[in-house]
C-alpha cells in the first residue's frame, strides 16, 4: 500500500509526522490518514493525490510513481480503461500506417509524356500564317496614314479662320478651417490606497482552503467551482490551498494569477510592508 511505502521511507529518514506537516503544510491528521489508507478522512480524491505527491516530493522519492500506485490500489478500473484506450489508439495508428503503405504500393507510375516534335509541314504552315499577318498589318498602317493626312489638310484651314478667345484666369482662395477648441486634458486616475490586506479569490475547481488573518483562523473548508471569496486583515493574511491551480487571486487590487499546479498544496502570506503601507506577498511553503 502507498501509505506503508511513505511511512517506511519517513521512518527510514528518522522523520516524525510533525516534521512532514511542517515541511509540506499538510495537516498531521491527513498525513496519518494517508499512511493508514483511511482516505475518507481527506477532503477529496483530487486533494488526496496532491497530498501524496507533495509528501513523496518532500521525501525525495518518485512522486509520479506514488500517485500511480494510489490509482492502481483505489481506482483499478480507471487505470485499466486508460491502458486499454492507449492500446486501441496504438493499434489504430498501426493499421492506418499499414493501409497507407498498401495504397502507395498499388498506385501505378504514369509514363512520361512523349513530346511531339514539329514536322516540316508545321514550319511551312507557321511561315504562311506569319506572312499573311504582316501583309494585313501593313495595309492597316497605310489606311491610317492616308486618313491622318486628310484630316491635317482640312483642319489647318479652319484654324486660320478661327479667332482666339482670351483666357480668363480665375483664382479661388481656399478658406482656412476654423481652429478647433483645445480639448481639456483627462484628469489623472487616482489609485486606491490600501490600509488593510485585502485578498480576493475565484475558484475554477473544487478546492480546500484555510485562511488565517492576523493570527486568527477566519475560514477553513472546501469551496466549489465558480465560487468567489474575499478576506481582510489589518497586518497579515495567510492562505493555504489544497489545489493551487483552482485558485485565481487578487491582492490589494493587483491580480496574482493562480497559486500553482493542479493538486499542489501551496501556502501564501500577504502583508503590508514599508512606511507607506506597500503591499508584499511571499510563498512560505510549497
N, C-alpha and C positions, 0 to 999 in steps of 0.2 A: 504494500500500500504506500502511496506517495507520502502520507503523513509519517509513516515509520521511517521512510528514507530521509525526510527532512529532520526528524527528531534525532536519528542516528548521527547525521552529519553535524547537527548542532552540538550534541554531546561530545562528538569527537574533537570539536574545536573548543571545548570547555566553555560554551556559552550558555547563559540562562535564558529563560523566556523573556525576562525583563530586558536583557541585552538586545534581543531581537526586536522587542517593542520599541526600544529607544532608537535602534538603528533604522527601522523601517516605518515608524509611525503607525504600525498595525497594532490594534489593541491586544493585550495579553489574552483576553477572552477568545478572540478569533484565532490566535496562534495555537492555543490549546485545542480548540475545536478542529483545526486542520490536522494537527498531529494525531488526534483520536479518530478522525474520519467522521466527525459529527457536523456535517455541512449544513444541516438545517438551522444551526445557530447563526450562520453568516447571513448578510443582507440578501444575497442572491448569487446565481451562478456566475455572472459576469465579474462580480467583486471577488468571488472565491478564486477564480482564475487569476485575477490581478494580484490578490494577496499571495498566492502560491508563486507567481512569477517574481514578485518583489522579495519574498522570503528566499527563493533559490538564488537570486542575484546577490543578496546580502551574504549568503553562504559561499558565493563564487562557484556554484555548480550550474549545469546546463538548465536554464530556465525553460527553454522550448521543450526539452525532454520531460521536464517535470509537469508542465501543462498537458503534454500529450499523454503521459501516464495517468493523470487525473481523468482526462476524457475517456481513455480506454477502460478505466475502472468504473466510471459513473455514467458514461454515455456510449456504450459499445456499439449500439445500433447506428449512432451518428458517425462514428469512425468508420464502420463497415460501409455505410452509404457513400461516404466521401471516397473511400478506396475503390468501390465499385464504379463510381462515376469517373474516376481518373482512368481506370482500366478501359471503360467503354469509350472514353474520349481518345485514348491512345489507339484502340482498335479501329475506330472510325477514321482517324488520320492515316493509319497504315493502309486501310482499304482504299481511301481516296488517292493516296500516292500510287498504289498499285494500279488503279483504274486509269490514272493519268499516264503512267508509263505504257500501259497496253494501248491506249489511244494513240500515243506518239508513234508506237511501233506499227500501227495499222495505217497511218497516214501515208498515201503514195507520194513519191517525189515526182513533181512535174518536170518534164523535159524542157530544156532551154528552147526558147522560141527562135526559130531559124529566121535570120534576117534576109529579106528579099533584096537581091542586087538589081540595080537598074539595067535594062537592056538597051540595045541600040535604038529600038523604036521609041523608048521613053525619052531619050535625048532628042530625037527628031521632033516629037510632039511638043516638048518644052520649048524648043527653039522656035517653032512656028507660032506658038502662043505668045512668046515674048515679042516677036516681030510684029504681030498683029496689035498688041498693046501699044508699042512705040508709035505705030502709024496713027492710031486713034488719038494719042496724046498730042502729037504734032499738029493734027488737024484742029483740035480744040484750041491750041495756042494761037494758031493763025486767025481763027474767028475772033478771039478775044482782042488781038492787036488791031484788026480792022475796025471793030466796034469802038474801041478806045480812041482811035484816030478821028473817027467821025464825030464823036462827042466833043473832042477837043476843038475841032474847027468851028462847029456851030456854037459852042459855048463862048469862045473868045469874042464874037460879035456882040453877044448880049452883055458881056462885061464892059465893053467900050461905051455902050449907050447908058448903062445904069449909072445913077448918081450915088455918090457915097453919102450915107447918113451919118451925121455926127453922133458920137457915142457919149452918153451921159453917165458919169461915174457916181454911183450912189453909195455913200458911206453910212453904215448903220453902227451907231455906238452902243455897245452892249452895256446894259445897266449892271452895276455892281450889286451882288446879292447883299441883302441886309445882314449885318453881323448877328450871329446867334448869341443870345444871352448866355453868359458863363454858367455852367451847371455847378451847383454847390457841391463841395467835396463831401463824400459819405462820412458819417460820424464813425470814429474808431470803435470797433467792437470791444465791449468790456467783458473780460473774462471773470468768471465766478471765482471768488476767493473761498477756499475751503478751510474752516477752522476745526473740523472733525474729520475722522476717517470714514468715508462712505464707499461701500463696496456693493455693486450690483452684479447679479449672476443670472444668466439664462441657461436652461438645461435642454440639450438636444437629445439626451437619452436618460434613462433612469440612473440615479447617482445617490450614493450615501454621502452625507455631508455633516461635518461638525464645525461649529463656529464659536470661538471664544473671544469676547470683547472685553478689553481691559481686565483680563484675568477671570472673567465670569463666562461660563458656558451659556450662550443665548439660544443655540439651536443645535439639535442633533437628530438626524433622521434621514429617510430616503425620499428624495424629490423625483417627480415623474417627468417624462418628456414633455416639453412645451411650457413648463412652469418657470416663473421668474421670482427672484427674491432680492431683498435689499437689507443690508445690515449697517449699523453705525457704531462707532466707538470714539471716545474722547482722545485717546492716545494711540492705542494699538489694537489691531484686529487680526486674529489668527484663524485661517480657514484650512480644513483638511477635507479632501475629496477622494472617494474610493474609486472613481472612474474619471481621470483627469480630462480625457478627450471630450466628455459630455458637458463640460463647464466652460462657458464663454463669459469672461469677467470684464468689468469696467471699474476702475479705481479712481475716485475723485474726478469723474468726468472723462478720464483717459482710457480708451479701450486697451485691454491687455491680452485679448485673444483667449485661446484655450489653454488650460493649465499644463497639459502633457498628452501622452499617448493613451490609447484605449486600454483600460484595465489597470493603469498605473495609479498608485496611491501617492498623492502629492500634498504637501503641507506648505502653505504660503503665509507670510506675515506681512501686514500692511501697517504703516505707521507714518506720523507726521514728524519730520526732522528739520533742523535748522531754525534760525531766529524768525524767519518769515513763515514758518509752517509749511515748508516744501514737502511734497509727497514722496515717499520712498517705499519700495516693495522689495522683499527678498524671499528666496526659496530656502526654507530651513532644512527640509529633508525630502528626498525622493525615494 
